[in-house]
């Protein structure tokens, strides 16, 4: 048993010397050709989702352009964006909001009574009567609308 222990210790000592010797020679080891070449792998590019750019549809030309003063006689066709006040016979019409969902209009009568029409659209089935005039939304695009105003 003593002999077996002595042999085991001798083998272990030789193994330790061999490992220590290899550690000291690590920098002097020969490297295979091309070992210093660093390899890089291109990462696949990830497609990014882009939101489609939508441009609002073009509006028809308004007969009176943006001149809301043309409505003073009760008949006009104007391009508006909110907020804007339009003077018509009997009272003023306020364009409160213009958005793709519709146009919001408000008028205050001589008696102080306020009437509000919300979400007025070209496809609603006819004009809205505000006081002495009828207001029809001809077209909406983004934050602009073409309104047709005529006597009620």
Beta strands, then each sheet from edge to edge (+ up, - down):
strand 1: 76-80
strand 2: 84-88
strand 3: 91-99
strand 4: 102-108
strand 5: 114-120
strand 6: 128-130
strand 7: 133-141
strand 8: 144-151
sheet 1: 1+ 8- 7+ 6-
sheet 2: 2+ 3- 4+ 5-
end
